[in-house]
Amino acid sequence: MVSVNSEILNLKGPAWNVGSACASGNVAIATVMDLIRSGRAAAMMVTAAVEEPEIVALQSMALLCAL
């Protein structure tokens, strides 16, 4: 998924997968925040795949404008 997103959006820079089970999203966001705060990156993108989205989760993401 990481390389496909990078190619489609013509993104440059590091790309990696984070495997931390349920905490993967938190680990990815914390890592990105550290890179931006330290000045090593101006902007970054975090993506995640949802296997079986539930209606409540989809509604929550929509309310957060995360879809």
C-alpha positions as CSV (number, residue, x, y, z in Angstrom):
1,M,0.0,0.0,0.0
2,V,2.8,2.4,0.8
3,S,4.5,2.2,-2.5
4,V,1.3,2.4,-4.4
5,N,0.2,5.6,-2.6
6,S,3.7,7.1,-3.2
7,E,3.5,6.3,-6.9
8,I,0.0,7.5,-7.5
9,L,0.5,10.8,-5.6
10,N,4.1,11.3,-6.8
11,L,5.4,11.5,-3.2
12,K,9.1,11.6,-2.4
13,G,11.0,10.6,0.7
14,P,10.9,7.7,3.1
15,A,8.0,5.2,3.1
16,W,7.6,2.3,5.4
17,N,5.0,0.0,6.9
18,V,4.3,0.0,10.7
19,G,3.4,-3.4,12.2
20,S,2.3,-2.9,15.8
21,A,-1.1,-4.7,15.8
22,C,-3.9,-2.5,17.1
23,A,-1.4,0.3,18.0
24,S,-0.1,0.7,14.4
25,G,-2.0,3.9,13.8
26,N,-0.8,5.5,17.0
27,V,2.8,4.4,16.4
28,A,2.7,5.8,12.8
29,I,1.2,9.1,13.8
30,A,3.6,9.5,16.7
31,T,6.6,8.8,14.4
32,V,5.3,11.3,11.8
33,M,4.8,14.0,14.5
34,D,8.4,13.4,15.8
35,L,9.8,13.8,12.2
36,I,7.9,17.0,11.6
37,R,8.6,18.5,15.0
38,S,12.3,17.7,14.6
39,G,12.4,19.5,11.2
40,R,13.4,16.3,9.4
41,A,10.1,16.5,7.4
42,A,7.9,19.3,6.3
43,A,4.8,17.2,5.7
44,M,4.0,13.5,5.8
45,M,1.1,11.2,5.1
46,V,-0.2,8.3,7.2
47,T,-2.5,5.8,5.6
48,A,-4.2,2.7,7.0
49,A,-6.3,-0.1,5.7
50,V,-9.5,-1.2,7.5
51,E,-10.4,-4.8,6.9
52,E,-14.0,-4.7,8.1
53,P,-15.2,-1.2,8.6
54,E,-18.2,-0.9,11.0
55,I,-20.9,1.7,10.4
56,V,-20.0,3.6,13.7
57,A,-16.4,3.8,12.7
58,L,-17.2,5.1,9.2
59,Q,-19.6,7.7,10.7
60,S,-16.9,8.8,13.2
61,M,-14.3,9.1,10.4
62,A,-16.8,11.1,8.3
63,L,-17.5,13.5,11.1
64,L,-13.7,14.0,11.5
65,C,-13.5,14.7,7.8
66,A,-11.1,11.7,7.6
67,L,-12.7,10.1,4.6
